[in-house]
Amino acid sequence: MQKTRTLLVSVVLAAALAAGGYYYWQWRSAPSPAAAAGATKGGARGLGGPTPVVAVPAASSDVDVIVNGLGTVTPLRTVTVKSRVDGELVRVVFEEGQLVKEGQLLAEIDPRPFQVQLAQAQGQLARDRALLENARLDLERYRTLLKQDSIAAQQVDAQESQVRQLEGTVKVDQAQVDNAKLQLSYTTITAPISGRALWRHRIGEYHSD
């Protein structure tokens, strides 16, 4: 009798434990009210119709790739522009960092002293040319007189030598005129290449990148 009662109690306890485990498992597996509401709405939307899809034509385009980093910018070419003649800097026609084109005027040195030198050289050339022309005319007259046996041959030779001397003088004068023109052209400072013009020194030296 005692064994039967003990067996019955064991069976009742086992059944109670099994029922408790079952209900605990159902409680852990049940979704929360919010999740259940979301599932219900999603199911309703899914059952209401197909999901809308928007289509656009395929096209090719550039995609900007931006990379941030530290570095040093180095110009492809660097030219230091200096004045070839000494003089007063009277005009600067560019600003710091300005982009300039090849041959563009950058600055100007006072051209008046060089204009005076050019005028002097041109005057000397004109005078010596006139002397040369007169000496040639005299030489032609002396040759005519020599044919007539009116003057000595030595006088003709002397006149020919004078003509050659004056011809050399005229060439020297022409070279001086050309040099004065060249010096005058140096009073205008232009950009040798296209780039960004920068001041490097305060004495009239320029830097073009």
C-alpha positions in Angstrom: 0.0 0.0 0.0 2.9 2.3 1.0 4.7 1.5 -2.3 1.5 2.3 -4.3 1.1 5.7 -2.6 4.8 6.5 -3.2 4.5 5.6 -6.9 1.4 7.7 -7.3 3.1 10.7 -5.8 6.1 10.2 -8.1 3.8 10.1 -11.2 2.0 13.3 -10.1 5.3 15.1 -9.6 6.6 14.0 -13.0 3.4 15.1 -14.7 3.6 18.5 -12.9 7.2 19.0 -14.0 6.4 18.1 -17.6 3.4 20.5 -17.7 5.6 23.3 -16.2 8.4 22.7 -18.7 5.9 22.8 -21.6 4.3 26.1 -20.5 7.7 27.7 -19.9 8.9 26.7 -23.3 5.8 28.1 -24.9 6.3 31.4 -23.0 9.9 31.7 -24.2 9.1 30.9 -27.9 6.1 33.3 -28.1 6.9 36.6 -30.0 6.5 40.0 -28.2 3.4 42.1 -28.9 5.4 44.7 -30.9 6.9 41.9 -33.0 3.6 40.2 -33.5 2.0 43.5 -34.6 4.8 44.1 -37.0 4.6 40.6 -38.4 0.8 41.1 -38.8 1.2 44.4 -40.7 4.0 43.0 -42.8 1.9 40.0 -43.6 -1.0 42.1 -44.5 1.1 44.3 -46.7 2.6 41.3 -48.4 -0.8 39.8 -48.9 -2.2 43.1 -50.2 -0.2 43.3 -53.5 3.3 43.1 -55.0 6.2 45.3 -53.8 6.6 48.3 -56.1 9.9 48.4 -58.1 11.3 51.6 -59.8 13.5 51.0 -62.9 15.7 53.6 -64.5 17.8 53.4 -67.8 21.4 52.4 -67.4 23.9 55.2 -68.1 27.6 55.7 -67.8 29.1 58.7 -66.0 32.2 59.8 -64.2 32.7 59.1 -60.5 34.7 61.5 -58.5 37.4 59.8 -56.4 38.6 62.1 -53.6 41.6 61.0 -51.6 42.7 63.2 -48.7 46.4 63.2 -48.0 49.4 65.3 -47.4 51.9 66.1 -50.2 54.1 68.6 -51.9 53.1 70.2 -55.2 56.1 70.5 -57.6 55.9 72.5 -60.8 56.8 70.8 -64.1 59.0 73.7 -65.1 60.5 76.6 -63.1 62.0 79.6 -64.7 63.7 82.5 -62.9 63.3 85.7 -64.9 65.9 88.4 -64.2 66.4 91.8 -65.8 69.3 91.8 -68.3 70.0 95.5 -67.8 70.3 97.8 -64.8 67.8 100.5 -64.3 64.9 101.8 -62.4 61.8 99.5 -62.2 59.0 101.8 -63.3 56.2 99.4 -63.9 55.0 95.9 -62.8 51.9 94.6 -64.6 51.3 91.3 -62.8 50.0 90.4 -59.4 51.3 87.8 -57.0 50.1 84.3 -58.0 48.6 85.5 -61.3 48.5 83.1 -64.3 50.4 84.6 -67.2 50.9 83.5 -70.8 54.2 83.1 -72.7 55.4 86.4 -74.0 53.1 88.5 -71.7 54.6 91.7 -70.3 55.6 91.4 -66.6 57.5 94.5 -65.8 59.3 97.4 -67.4 62.6 99.2 -66.6 63.0 102.9 -67.4 63.9 102.9 -71.1 64.9 106.6 -71.4 68.7 106.1 -70.8 68.8 103.3 -73.4 66.8 105.4 -75.9 69.4 108.1 -75.6 72.2 105.6 -76.3 70.4 104.4 -79.3 69.9 107.9 -80.6 73.6 108.7 -80.2 74.6 105.5 -82.0 72.2 106.2 -84.8 73.6 109.8 -85.2 77.2 108.5 -85.3 76.2 106.0 -88.0 74.5 108.6 -90.1 77.6 110.9 -89.9 80.0 108.2 -90.8 77.8 107.0 -93.7 77.8 110.5 -95.1 81.7 110.7 -94.8 81.9 107.3 -96.5 79.7 108.4 -99.4 81.7 111.6 -99.9 85.0 109.6 -99.8 83.6 107.2 -102.5 82.7 110.1 -104.7 86.2 111.6 -104.3 87.7 108.2 -105.1 85.7 108.0 -108.4 86.9 111.5 -109.3 90.5 110.6 -108.5 90.3 107.5 -110.7 89.0 109.6 -113.5 91.9 112.1 -113.1 94.3 109.3 -112.9 93.2 108.0 -116.3 93.7 111.5 -117.6 97.2 111.5 -116.0 96.2 114.5 -114.0 97.1 113.2 -110.5 99.5 110.7 -109.0 98.5 107.1 -108.4 99.6 107.5 -104.8 96.8 109.9 -104.2 94.3 107.4 -105.6 95.7 104.7 -103.3 95.4 106.9 -100.3 91.8 107.7 -101.1 91.0 104.0 -101.5 92.5 103.4 -98.1 90.3 106.1 -96.6 87.2 104.6 -98.1 88.0 101.2 -96.6 88.6 102.8 -93.2 85.2 104.5 -93.4 83.5 101.3 -94.4 84.9 99.7 -91.3 83.8 102.6 -89.2 80.3 102.3 -90.6 80.1 98.6 -89.7 81.2 99.4 -86.1 78.5 102.1 -85.9 75.9 99.7 -87.2 76.9 97.2 -84.5 76.6 99.9 -81.8 73.1 100.7 -83.1 72.1 97.0 -83.0 73.5 96.7 -79.5 71.6 99.8 -78.3 68.4 98.4 -79.8 69.0 95.1 -78.0 69.6 96.8 -74.7 66.5 98.8 -75.1 64.5 95.7 -75.8 65.7 94.3 -72.4 63.9 97.0 -70.6 60.6 95.1 -71.1 60.5 91.9 -69.1 58.2 89.2 -70.5 57.2 85.7 -69.4 59.3 83.1 -71.1 56.7 80.4 -70.4 53.1 80.2 -69.4 52.4 79.6 -65.7 51.9 81.3 -62.4 54.1 84.3 -61.7 55.5 84.7 -58.2 57.9 87.2 -56.6 61.0 85.6 -55.3 63.1 88.6 -54.4 62.4 92.3 -53.8 64.9 93.5 -56.4 62.9 92.9 -59.5 63.4 89.1 -59.9 60.4 87.1 -60.9 59.5 83.4 -60.7 57.2 81.7 -63.2 55.9 78.2 -62.5 
